[in-house]
């Protein structure tokens, strides 16, 4: 962006059309908040762009991958002009094109579990969007968010909708909700998949299960699921950052499926230790037998 365009920018004017749904005082509060997002492919880029249009000015971002052709159907920033380009650099440029005043701390290397503390330092909220199969890092990030006293949420694109769960520092933990065992085991991936969307509103509309290939770590996705998830995540983040009261955090789970025309919000009593949840994990494992590789088992694309 050249200097003339930057001089023409006015934060108050750029984000004035949101007023009415939020107050000017709340807009100023959003301007001062820092949002951490790990992963800018899949749904992460959509989260970052949507939150920047909400008026968030401070970001801590992490992404190490480059755009490729299979990203075109769903990833914000993916196109012919960005093939082979850093996902992080493309998304950062787009955020700064929306808001030249944005303050962005970006990491271009993969996060390790031991990096969670440094990555979340100074953040007011963590919005999860790392690869489904990076479960060890995801667990470390949610644990660190809890230890740091900040809320964390995951909103995963599932078919034409989204499944999301919010974790508050004083509520049910990520570990208790999913009832993980040690390590990146097949059982843990299945628990994560089933825990995200226990009612499986999307499953009746999967027309060809052969495209669910856990051995190669590929699952079908839609651009609609990405956009819905970004709307959900940004709305819940706004509520949490502004202290709105209508937040249903874990053990509550939520899923909306636009194709099915359904939405569900329910409390998962005892979280992952609910015997019904264990039964569902067992049934899913049987149904997907032969499509599960080592350390695999996903129901959503992030």
Secondary structure, DSSP 8 states (H G I E B T S, - for coil): --HHHHHH--HHHHTGGGBTTB-HHHHHHHHH-EEEEE--STTHHHHHHHHHHHT--EEEEE---B--GGGTTT-TT-SGGGTTSBHHHHHHHHHHHH-TT-EEEEE-S---GGGHHHHHTT-SEEEE-S-TT-HHHHHHHHHHHHHHT-EEEEEEEETTEEEEEEE-TTS--HHHHHT--SSS-HHHHHHHHHHHTTT-TTGGG-S-GGG-BTTTTB----HHHHHHHHHHHHHHHHHHHHT-S----TTEEEEEETTTTEEEEEE-TTGGG-HHHHHHHHHHHHHTTTS--TT---SSB-
